[in-house]
């Protein structure tokens, strides 16, 4: 019996690719280059399963390609707003994702950005590398205290709660959050966390605001010019969620005008293109979407995709089906 044909859109950790080769008739993207819409269409026509990543766009015109063979998109990542879910449902195309295994690695990057922004880490690094540092003095590069400050989390799922634990128990930070539904009582008690009734309420009281909400139409530009004005002028915005949650031009203006003190970003609208206005600002720390980028986490994400594919081809319930 022939093996199912599986197409992988980008390179994965070697251990996972080895398992794929053993289990399936697999085609890898050997050059690890971004693929075109036409190549995605061809993959859907020629393979039983296609495994995209969060940097691959699957809009309706790709998903609706004629003579489709593919029946499942085994997404390598938790977020799937790069896939037109409605079109996939109409075409009977299953979507799975990889939740639960990138919680701490992404929360670590959120804390990294918080600390970088608060303590002007990226700015200081640039200063030293440019050989412009002239020595210690009492007023040089004064920055923001983290210990004891208030951290506001918009969205309060796994990653936000993991960040809150690191911030509260590690840095003595006060935790406030906004989420459509209240958090588990044990979590709230452990963190001494306070639920805000609105995004606006949270923005007004937080020294650091960290975004942990999903992308998509419902949250596009959730953080806009009006809401940035509600933040303290000493506050910092951290985004490890999705780039389109923040109005980039509004944030650039807020940073230029000192409406807020700083920002730390791991995600951007229109990745991998970074809005040019960020590149000349000293008060923003920029990372290239490193949230889940540890070998252990990326391997675990691949294993999640493998588990979903195995269940699908065995006609068993899929552990991480989202559509």
Order of alpha helices (4+ residues) and beta strands (2+ residues): beta-alpha-beta-alpha-beta-alpha-beta-alpha-beta-alpha-alpha-beta-alpha-beta-alpha-beta-alpha-beta-alpha-beta-alpha-beta-alpha-beta-alpha
